[in-house]
Amino acid sequence: MSLSYFSTNVAMLFITYGIIFGTGGGLASIPGFSITTVYFKNHISLASGCVICGAGVGALVFPYLMQYLLDEYTTSVTFLITGGITFNIIVAGALMRPLTPQVKRNPAPTQCNDDALSERTKLNSSSNSQPKYDAIAVRSSESPQTERVSTKKQHEYVSDKNCDVESTTDEKERLCENSITRNQSKYFYLRDPVYILYVLAVMFFAFSYITVFLMLPAKVLEDNESGEAVMVSLTSLVEICCRIAWAAVWDCRFFCRQDVRQTAMFISFVGAGVLMSLSVLVHTYTILLVWSLLMGSLMGVLWSLVVPVIVDIVGAASTGEALSFVMLGEAVLFLFGPLITGSLLDNSGTVAASFLFTGGCLFFAAMVTAAMRYKTI
């Protein structure tokens, strides 16, 4: 960002702001999201909601800050100041430290492995009518609920009493997690259809999210109204509040269930799709403000579900790696989303085409979420 101060043409900005800053921002984002599964065991949803709301705070504050800097200084100086603000990421990254010293994994059998082997032998010999798999389900010590059991033999694991959430110590948790990780293939979730569907749903949601904040000011101006910055800021504020509030809700006993979370995601996608489609009928500032606040609340609900649903699908131990592929899909849509919506705006001459296309994307994401629920059952 700071190197953009020395840019004298658009080509240099592509390198400094586009490639260098974009790469650094992507490398800094993934640890910021995935670190919550390391530091938090019981309130992952709330912790991840607080982390994700940072993007909403940025969308709320930075438009006013950038406008002030551009009015007071030049564009080059604005790049320099925002680059100095961005350097604070280094301080935040320095605070991400392991809670316990790193322990080299020992391939020798542990107590967790011995108990798992004896349990597996007991279960395989108890009944000849049941299929004799090499492994059965594991109750994750990282999640307050039972992991979803894959029907494939290579993804099934042994239930171990030492891995139980209520009766384990930190040392047993570490041993059990290492045992499970050795039995799993590194990227097992890439063969899980539920995870693939989830990545697809989040990609279309990312496209819809960026469209709202790109096209909302254009919608205000198209209706010959003013106050587009205030509307975008209020939408971001509502979204922030909903992210934190709903993130706390997903940690409650009833709402921490996987089926409830996926159902909530489906309902939110449908509601956002309906709102997006109805935007073409809105032509007054007051009604558009109500529309934007409702849309911001639904976006907040969806963002608060991103990390908890991943934990439900792949388990807390693999959340970091699985989240990286989700964010890669988001980045692709963030890249091509403005190009698509801008092309629709240029060809049609109105924002209605962009909003209708985005509504269709949200309905498609709802269909994908319904397919996730079907696969989970």
MORA-V826356 format. One record per residue. N is the residue number from 1. RES is the residue in one letter. SS is DSSP state (H for helix, E for strand, C for the rest). Layout:
BEGIN
[[N & RES & SS] [N & RES & SS]]
END
This chain:
BEGIN
[[1 & M & C] [2 & S & H] [3 & L & H] [4 & S & H] [5 & Y & H] [6 & F & H] [7 & S & C] [8 & T & C] [9 & N & C] [10 & V & H] [11 & A & H] [12 & M & H] [13 & L & H] [14 & F & H] [15 & I & H] [16 & T & H] [17 & Y & H] [18 & G & H] [19 & I & H] [20 & I & H] [21 & F & H] [22 & G & H] [23 & T & H] [24 & G & H] [25 & G & H] [26 & G & H] [27 & L & H] [28 & A & H] [29 & S & H] [30 & I & H] [31 & P & H] [32 & G & H] [33 & F & H] [34 & S & H] [35 & I & C] [36 & T & H] [37 & T & H] [38 & V & H] [39 & Y & H] [40 & F & C] [41 & K & C] [42 & N & C] [43 & H & C] [44 & I & H] [45 & S & H] [46 & L & H] [47 & A & H] [48 & S & H] [49 & G & H] [50 & C & H] [51 & V & H] [52 & I & H] [53 & C & H] [54 & G & H] [55 & A & H] [56 & G & H] [57 & V & H] [58 & G & H] [59 & A & H] [60 & L & H] [61 & V & H] [62 & F & H] [63 & P & H] [64 & Y & H] [65 & L & H] [66 & M & H] [67 & Q & H] [68 & Y & H] [69 & L & H] [70 & L & H] [71 & D & H] [72 & E & H] [73 & Y & C] [74 & T & C] [75 & T & H] [76 & S & H] [77 & V & H] [78 & T & H] [79 & F & H] [80 & L & H] [81 & I & H] [82 & T & H] [83 & G & H] [84 & G & H] [85 & I & H] [86 & T & H] [87 & F & C] [88 & N & H] [89 & I & H] [90 & I & H] [91 & V & H] [92 & A & H] [93 & G & H] [94 & A & H] [95 & L & C] [96 & M & C] [97 & R & C] [98 & P & C] [99 & L & C] [100 & T & C] [101 & P & C] [102 & Q & C] [103 & V & C] [104 & K & C] [105 & R & C] [106 & N & C] [107 & P & C] [108 & A & C] [109 & P & C] [110 & T & C] [111 & Q & H] [112 & C & H] [113 & N & H] [114 & D & H] [115 & D & H] [116 & A & H] [117 & L & H] [118 & S & H] [119 & E & H] [120 & R & H] [121 & T & H] [122 & K & H] [123 & L & H] [124 & N & H] [125 & S & H] [126 & S & H] [127 & S & C] [128 & N & C] [129 & S & C] [130 & Q & C] [131 & P & C] [132 & K & C] [133 & Y & C] [134 & D & C] [135 & A & C] [136 & I & C] [137 & A & C] [138 & V & C] [139 & R & C] [140 & S & C] [141 & S & C] [142 & E & C] [143 & S & C] [144 & P & C] [145 & Q & C] [146 & T & C] [147 & E & C] [148 & R & C] [149 & V & C] [150 & S & C] [151 & T & C] [152 & K & C] [153 & K & H] [154 & Q & H] [155 & H & H] [156 & E & C] [157 & Y & C] [158 & V & C] [159 & S & C] [160 & D & C] [161 & K & H] [162 & N & H] [163 & C & H] [164 & D & C] [165 & V & H] [166 & E & H] [167 & S & H] [168 & T & C] [169 & T & C] [170 & D & H] [171 & E & H] [172 & K & H] [173 & E & H] [174 & R & H] [175 & L & H] [176 & C & H] [177 & E & H] [178 & N & H] [179 & S & H] [180 & I & H] [181 & T & H] [182 & R & H] [183 & N & H] [184 & Q & C] [185 & S & C] [186 & K & C] [187 & Y & C] [188 & F & H] [189 & Y & H] [190 & L & H] [191 & R & H] [192 & D & C] [193 & P & H] [194 & V & H] [195 & Y & H] [196 & I & H] [197 & L & H] [198 & Y & H] [199 & V & H] [200 & L & H] [201 & A & H] [202 & V & H] [203 & M & H] [204 & F & H] [205 & F & H] [206 & A & H] [207 & F & H] [208 & S & H] [209 & Y & H] [210 & I & H] [211 & T & H] [212 & V & H] [213 & F & H] [214 & L & H] [215 & M & H] [216 & L & H] [217 & P & H] [218 & A & H] [219 & K & H] [220 & V & H] [221 & L & H] [222 & E & H] [223 & D & C] [224 & N & C] [225 & E & C] [226 & S & C] [227 & G & C] [228 & E & H] [229 & A & H] [230 & V & H] [231 & M & H] [232 & V & H] [233 & S & H] [234 & L & H] [235 & T & H] [236 & S & H] [237 & L & H] [238 & V & H] [239 & E & H] [240 & I & H] [241 & C & H] [242 & C & H] [243 & R & H] [244 & I & H] [245 & A & H] [246 & W & H] [247 & A & H] [248 & A & H] [249 & V & H] [250 & W & C] [251 & D & C] [252 & C & C] [253 & R & C] [254 & F & C] [255 & F & C] [256 & C & C] [257 & R & C] [258 & Q & H] [259 & D & H] [260 & V & H] [261 & R & H] [262 & Q & H] [263 & T & H] [264 & A & H] [265 & M & H] [266 & F & H] [267 & I & H] [268 & S & H] [269 & F & H] [270 & V & H] [271 & G & H] [272 & A & H] [273 & G & H] [274 & V & H] [275 & L & H] [276 & M & H] [277 & S & H] [278 & L & H] [279 & S & H] [280 & V & H] [281 & L & H] [282 & V & C] [283 & H & C] [284 & T & C] [285 & Y & H] [286 & T & H] [287 & I & H] [288 & L & H] [289 & L & H] [290 & V & H] [291 & W & H] [292 & S & H] [293 & L & H] [294 & L & H] [295 & M & H] [296 & G & H] [297 & S & H] [298 & L & H] [299 & M & H] [300 & G & H] [301 & V & H] [302 & L & H] [303 & W & H] [304 & S & H] [305 & L & H] [306 & V & H] [307 & V & H] [308 & P & H] [309 & V & H] [310 & I & H] [311 & V & H] [312 & D & H] [313 & I & H] [314 & V & H] [315 & G & C] [316 & A & H] [317 & A & H] [318 & S & H] [319 & T & H] [320 & G & H] [321 & E & H] [322 & A & H] [323 & L & H] [324 & S & H] [325 & F & H] [326 & V & H] [327 & M & H] [328 & L & H] [329 & G & H] [330 & E & H] [331 & A & H] [332 & V & H] [333 & L & H] [334 & F & H] [335 & L & H] [336 & F & H] [337 & G & H] [338 & P & H] [339 & L & H] [340 & I & H] [341 & T & H] [342 & G & H] [343 & S & H] [344 & L & H] [345 & L & H] [346 & D & H] [347 & N & H] [348 & S & H] [349 & G & C] [350 & T & C] [351 & V & C] [352 & A & H] [353 & A & H] [354 & S & H] [355 & F & H] [356 & L & H] [357 & F & H] [358 & T & H] [359 & G & H] [360 & G & H] [361 & C & H] [362 & L & H] [363 & F & H] [364 & F & H] [365 & A & H] [366 & A & H] [367 & M & H] [368 & V & H] [369 & T & H] [370 & A & H] [371 & A & H] [372 & M & H] [373 & R & H] [374 & Y & H] [375 & K & H] [376 & T & H] [377 & I & C]]
END
